[in-house]
Amino acid sequence: MLISIIANGSYRDGPALIAFLALKYLFCFGLLRRRPGAWLALLLFEVTAAAAALVKPGLPIYERTLEEMASVACIVLLAAAATVFPSPRLPTS
């Protein structure tokens, strides 16, 4: 949702942008508590940000490169942290 606001919005959408960034911080807090759902949500957020940086028309090359580098760095760090999370367990009957 944040990516669509950035891609199609303007400066008057600033409060909504701040609200969605605050929502991302909640997932970051869940990541500190080793919640697998928070890990997946942040991974999807960063993949979406990387895709949006590639396809947004009119974005200067330095902004596009900066966004891509930040998203790829986050994806690499999330992939490295995947082993820290507990393995899923199937219920026993």
C-alpha positions in Angstrom: 0.0 0.0 0.0 2.8 2.4 0.8 4.4 1.8 -2.6 1.1 2.7 -4.4 0.9 6.0 -2.3 4.4 6.9 -3.3 3.9 6.0 -7.0 0.6 7.7 -7.4 0.4 10.2 -4.6 1.6 13.7 -4.0 2.7 15.7 -0.9 -0.8 16.0 0.4 -0.7 12.2 1.0 2.0 12.7 3.6 -0.1 11.7 6.6 -1.1 8.4 5.0 2.6 7.8 4.1 3.6 8.4 7.7 0.8 6.0 8.9 2.0 3.2 6.6 5.6 3.7 7.6 4.5 3.4 11.3 2.8 0.1 10.4 6.2 -1.1 9.0 7.8 -0.3 12.4 5.2 -2.7 14.1 6.5 -5.5 11.8 10.1 -4.6 12.7 9.1 -4.9 16.4 7.6 -8.3 15.6 10.9 -9.3 13.9 12.7 -8.5 17.1 10.4 -10.9 18.9 11.1 -13.6 16.2 7.7 -13.7 14.7 7.7 -15.5 11.3 4.7 -13.5 10.1 6.6 -10.3 10.6 9.5 -11.7 8.7 7.3 -12.6 5.8 5.5 -9.2 5.9 8.8 -7.3 5.8 10.2 -9.5 3.0 7.0 -8.9 0.9 7.3 -5.1 1.7 10.9 -4.9 0.4 10.2 -7.0 -2.7 7.3 -4.7 -3.5 9.5 -1.7 -2.9 12.2 -3.0 -5.2 9.6 -3.8 -8.0 8.0 -0.3 -7.6 11.4 1.4 -7.9 11.9 -0.4 -11.2 8.6 0.4 -12.8 7.8 3.9 -11.6 7.9 6.3 -14.5 9.8 9.5 -14.3 12.0 8.5 -11.3 15.5 9.9 -11.6 18.2 7.2 -11.9 19.9 8.1 -8.6 16.7 7.7 -6.7 15.9 4.5 -8.5 19.4 3.2 -7.7 19.2 4.2 -4.0 15.8 2.6 -3.5 17.0 -0.6 -5.3 20.1 -0.8 -3.2 18.2 -0.2 0.1 15.6 -2.9 -0.8 18.2 -5.4 -1.9 20.2 -4.9 1.3 17.1 -5.4 3.4 16.2 -8.6 1.4 19.7 -10.0 1.9 19.6 -9.2 5.7 16.2 -10.8 6.0 17.4 -13.9 4.1 20.4 -14.2 6.4 18.2 -13.9 9.4 15.8 -16.6 8.3 17.7 -19.3 10.2 17.1 -17.5 13.5 13.4 -18.1 13.4 11.9 -21.2 14.9 11.0 -24.1 12.5 7.3 -24.7 12.0 5.9 -27.7 13.8 3.0 -29.8 12.7 0.3 -30.6 15.3 0.5 -34.1 16.7 -2.7 -36.0 17.2 
